[in-house]
Amino acid sequence: MLLFEKSLGGKPELPFFLYDGGATALLLLGLFCGIKLKNLAPAALEALDGASEIHVVEKEGEEVVRDYIAPVEKVSDVSAMIL
């Protein structure tokens, strides 16, 4: 599960989670919109290694405002995909 304490905005058009086994990942929310995630914990990387999807939860205070499933794709170099 990936938890955001604040809403990321509107409903994601095409959520996708990309990572390369390193400490940086990219949560794509649409074709040209994404969020760079840095310093992923070793336990998170271990959990991602065999995962096919991730549950994303967005909150505002104690209220869950959005939750969705994002497919997980391991790529060769996630940094090359970040502008």
Number of C-alpha atoms within 10 A of each C-alpha: 11 13 13 14 13 14 16 17 10 8 14 18 11 12 20 20 22 21 22 18 18 15 14 18 25 19 20 19 20 13 11 6 12 17 13 13 12 11 9 13 11 12 8 12 18 11 11 19 14 10 13 12 15 18 12 17 19 19 16 13 10 7 10 15 15 17 15 12 15 21 15 19 16 17 14 11 15 17 15 8 10 11 4
